[in-house]
Amino acid sequence: MVSIFLVTVALIAGMVGCNTPSPGAEIWDWYDLDAVRNNLAASCLLMCNLDSTTDGYKELASETANQGRGWQPIGTQDKPFTGTFDGQGFEVDDLSIGRLDAGHVGLFGYVGEKGVIKNIGVVNGYVVGEYCVGGLVGINWGTVSNSHSEGSVSGSNQVGGLVGGNGGSVSNSYSTGIVSGDRHVGGLVGASTGPVSNSYFTGSVSGESRIGGLVGGLSDTTVSNSYFTGSVSGSSDQVGGLVGYNYGTVSKSCSSGSVTGDSYTGGLVGFNRDTVNDSYSSANVTGRWLAGGLVGQNRGNVSKSYSAGAVTGDMDVGGLVGRNYDGTVSNSFWDTETSGQHTSDGGTGRTTAEMRDIMTFSGAKWNIIEVANPDSRNPSYVWNIVDNMTYLFLSWQP
């Protein structure tokens, strides 16, 4: 009887191993990772880096896998991933996905409301899909945190370097590389109705409409303590260094690099219909129509924000705002020298020397304090400045 019991225990232990993940399952190779789809409510731990030399790569994650379609994303709309996947700081390298006609494309395709993805990186990835395409997650309704992606991501609609569509939350994460698509394209997130915080993107983003360095389209939610640096280009409208289309709140965030669009082009936000506060842009902006150093067109509220990049265009061009249409702009400034623009449809123009003077901003009741040098931060204040030496910067900035 004892022998039979031990054999039974051994068989059960084998059944709940990595090949059929259960709570606490360990992921050691691509076969283990692939088996996560067999128990989408599992709690899994990535135990090592996975790459092209790891068992199961050729069959499951290479460009020739699955009849040339590469990795099959984990989770679908009908059967979403609702478990917890903890990467423990390890990375999934060399991921290849080529599914031009598919939606919900990424390492994870569809993450449900209870799903948690954390502490994982997708590096040297090549991901192609049609809609809801991301380097890590195609569409997220749960939680993505402390994660990153590096590589190339492309698709049609809702395309992001890390997450394609986000209705959950994304925090403490970043993406680098090349992201391209048609509409709702962002360096980190393509389109978001859930908060994005403490995150960034570095690289290039391109598309047609609603293109952003961090988020392509933002609705009824927030982007905070986040930044973009690199290049953003849109062949059509609503192109922004941080957010292309904003119907939410952009706060304590910034952008740098270059932004190019046809219309509704802004260094921080292309088209603002809600709120921008305590943010800035030093990006150079080029747009044919409705181009602004901070916002291309404003139909919302802009406050305590500034821009310092060059701005060029043909019509409705402003140092801070290209056109303010039934919106408000308060306690905000732009550099008339670096922008090359002496007018703006909102905001106050100041010289470079004035933009580096704490009195310009403290007089407008900004939450600002002088510090000795850029490496000496005072996080008790939103803004820090080395008086008469630097532009003001956000105290959380790296």
N, C-alpha and C positions, 0 to 999 in steps of 0.2 A: 504493500500500500504506500509506503514511504517513497519507493522508487517511482511508482506511478504518479504520485503528487509532484515530485521533483521534475519529472519529464513534462507534466502538464504546465508547471510554472515556466519551464524553459521555453515551451512552445508559445505561451502567452507573451513572454518577454520578447521573443523574436517578432511576434505579430505587431507589437506596439513600438518597434524600433524606428529608425529613420526612414525606412521604406514606407511606413504608414505613420506619419508623425502624430504624436499624442502630446498632451501637456508636458512640457519639458523636453521634447524631442530635440535631438542634436543633428545639425546639418553639416556633413563632412565633405560631400561631393555633389555633383549636379544631379545624380540620381536621387539623393536625399531631398534636394531642393525641389525637384520635379514632383516628388511624392507629397509635397505640401498640399497640392490640389486635391488629394484624396481625403483630406480632413481640414476643411477650410476654417474651422473654429479652433485649430490647434495653437498651442504656444510653442514657438520654435526658437532655437538658438543657433546662430551661425557660428561654427567652431573654428573656421579658418578661412583664408582667402580662397575664392574659387576663380580659376582662369582657364586658359586654353589647354593647360597641361593636366587639369584635374579630371578624374574619371567621369565619363558621361558627357564631356563637352561636345565632341563631334556629333554624337547622336541627338543631343538635346538643345544645344545653345550656339552651335556654329552656323555659318551662313548656308551650309548645305543641309542642316537639320530640318526635319519635317517638310520634305519635298521643296527645300530651298526657301522656306518661310521663317526659318530660324526658331528661336525660343517661343514656346506657346505661353502667353501671359497667364499668371495665376489669378483666378477669380473672374467671373463673368457677371453680367447684370442679373441673370437668373440665380447664379450661385456665387455671391461675392465672398471675398476673404473677410472673415469677421474675427479672426484670431489675433495673436500678437507675434510679430516677427522681430526679434532683437538681433541685430547684426553684430553686437558687441564690439563695434569698431572695425570689423573686418570688411573687405570689399569683394564685390562680384566684378571680375574683369572680363573684357573681351566679349561681352554680350552682343549677340547679333539678332535683330528682328527685322524682317522684311515683309510686312503685311499691308501693302498699299490699299487694299480694299476693306480693311478691318478697322473697327473702333475699339476703344478701351485697350490700348496697346502700351506695354511697358513691362518691366520685370514682373510687376503685379498689374493685372489689367483693371480689376474693379475691387476697390476696398470699401466694405460696408461701414455703417455707422459705428459699429463696435470694433472695427479693425484698427490695429496699431502697428505702424511700421516705424522702427527707430534704430538709430546707431548703425546705419548701413551706408555703404558707398557703392555706386555703380560706375566703374571706371573704364575708359576706352570703349564705351558702348556705341553701337550703331543701331539706331531705332527708327523705323519708318512705319507709319500707319496712316489712316485716313482722318479719324477724329478722336478726340480725347487721347492724345499721344504724349507720353512722358518718359524720360529716361528711367525713372524709378516706378512711377505709378501712372496708369492711364487716366483713371478718375478716382478721386478720393473723397469719401464721405466720412472718414474716420479721422485718425491722427497720424501725421507724418512729422517726425522730429529728429533733430540731431543726425541728419542724413545729407548725402551729397551725390551729385552725378557729374561726370566728366565725359564729353564725347560729342556725338552728332545726333540730333533729333529732328525729324521732319514729318510733316503731315499736311492736312488741309485746314481743319478747324479745331480750336482748343488744343494748341500744341505748346508744351513747356519743357524746358530742360530737365526739370525734376518731376513735375506733375502736370498733366494735360488739363484736366478740369478739377477744380477743388470746391467742394461744398462742406468740407470738414475744416481742419486746421493744419497749417504748415508753419513750423517754427524752428529756429536755430539750425537752419539748413542752408545749403548753397549749391550752385551749379556753375560749371564753366564749360565753354566750348562753342558750338555752332548750333543755333536753333532757327528753323525756317518753316514757313507755312503760308496760308492765305489769310485767314481771319482768326482773331483772338490768339495771338502768338506772343509768348513771354519768355524771357530768359529763364525764369524759375517756374512760373505757372502761366498757363495759357489763358484761362478764364477762372475767376474766383468769386464765389459767394460766401466764402468762409475766410477767417482771418489769416493773414500772413505776417509773421513778426520775426525780428532778429535774424534776417536772412539776406542773401545777396546773390548776384549773378555777375560774372565777368566773362566777356566774350562778345560774340556778334549775334544779333537777332534781326531777321528780315521777314517781310511778308507784304501784304496789301493793306489791310485795314485793321484797326485796333491792335496795334503792335507796341509792346512795351519792353523796356530793358529788364524789368522784373516780372510784371504782370500785364498781359495784353488787355483784358477787360475786367474791371472791378465793380461789383454791384452789391449794395446793402451790407458792406462789411468794411474791414480796415486793413491797411498796410501800415506797419509801424516799425521804427528802429531798423530800417532796411536800406540797402543801397544797390546801385548799379554802376559799373564802369565798363566801357567798351564802346561798341557802335550799334546803333539801332537805325534801321531803314525801312520805310514803308512806301510802296508805290502809289498808295491812295491816301486815305485820311486817318485821323486819330492815332497819331504816332507820338509816343512820349519816352523820355529817357528812363523813367521809372514805370509809369502806367500809361497805356494808350488811351483808354476810356475809363473815366472815374465817376462812378455813381455811388461812392462810398466815402471813406475818410482816409486820406494820406497824411500821416503825422510823423514827425521826427525822422524824416527820411531824406535821402539825397541821391543825386546822379552826377556822373561826369563822363567825359568822352565826347561822342558825336551823335547827333540825332538828325536824320534826313527824312523828309516826307513831302507830300504834295500839298495837303491842306490839314488844318487842325494839328499843327506840329509844335510841341513844347519840350523844353529841356527837361522838365520833370513830368508833366502831364499834357497829353495832346488835347483832350477835350474833357473839361471838368464840369460836371453837373452837380457836384456836392461840396466836399470840404477838402481843402489843403491848408494845413497849418504847421508851423514850426519845421519847415522843410526848405531845402535849397537845391539849386542846380548850378554847376559850373560847366555844363556841357555846351558845346558849340552847336547851334541850331541852324538848319537850312530848310526853308520851306517856301513854296511858291505863294501860298495864301494862308492867312491866319497862322502866323508863326510868332512864338514868344519865347523869351529866355527861360521862363518858368512854365507858362501855360499858353497853348495855342489859342483856344477859345474858352472863356470862363462864363458858365451859367450858374455857378454856385458861389461859394465863399472861399476867398484866399486871405489868410492872415499870418502875420509874423513870419514871412518867408522872403527869400531873396534869390536873385540870379546874377551870375557874373560871367557867363559865356558869351561868345560872339553870336550875333543873330543876323541872318540875312534872308531876304525874301522880296516878293514883288508887291504884295498888297496886304493890308492889315497886319503889319509887322510891328512888334513892340519889344522894347528892352525886357519887360517883365511879362506882359500879356499882349497877345496879338489883337484880340477883341474881347471886350467885356460886354456880354449880352444879358441884361437883367440880373447880373450877379454883383457881388461886392468884393472889393479889394481893400484891405485895411492894414496899416502899419507894416507895409512891405516895400522892398527897395530893389533897385537894380543898378549895376555899375554902368554909367554912361560911356566910360572910356573903353572898357574891355568889350562891351556889347556892340559898340559902333552905332548905338541907337540912343537918340535923345528924347524920344517919345515912347509912350506906352499907354494903352487903354486901361489905366489903373496902376497904382504904385507910385513911388517917388524915386526919381533918378538922383544918383549921387556919384561924385568922383571916386576914383580908386582910393584916394587918401581918406575920404569920408567913410567909405565902406569898411575901412580898417580901423575906424575910430569907434570905441565902445559907446561914446555918447550918442552916436547916430541911432543905436538900437536901444540903449537903456532909456533914452528920451522917449522912445515909442513903447516903453513898458514891456520890452522883451525880458525873458527870464535868462539873464546873462551875467557872467562874472569874468573878470580878467584872471588869466593864469600866466605863470612865468614862461612856459614854453609849450609846444604842442604835445609833448609827452607827459606833461603834468596836467591831469584832468581833474575837474571838480564835478563829479556826477550828481551833486545836489542841485545843479542848475541844468536846464535844457541846453543852453549855449555856453561855450567857452570862447575866449579870444585872447591872443597875445596882442595887447593894445598897440595900435599904430604899426604893427608888423604883419599880421595875418588877417585874412578874412575870418569871420567867426565860423566855428565848427560845432557840430553836435557832440556833447560830452561823451556819448557812448561810442563814437566812431573809433575804429581800430587805428 
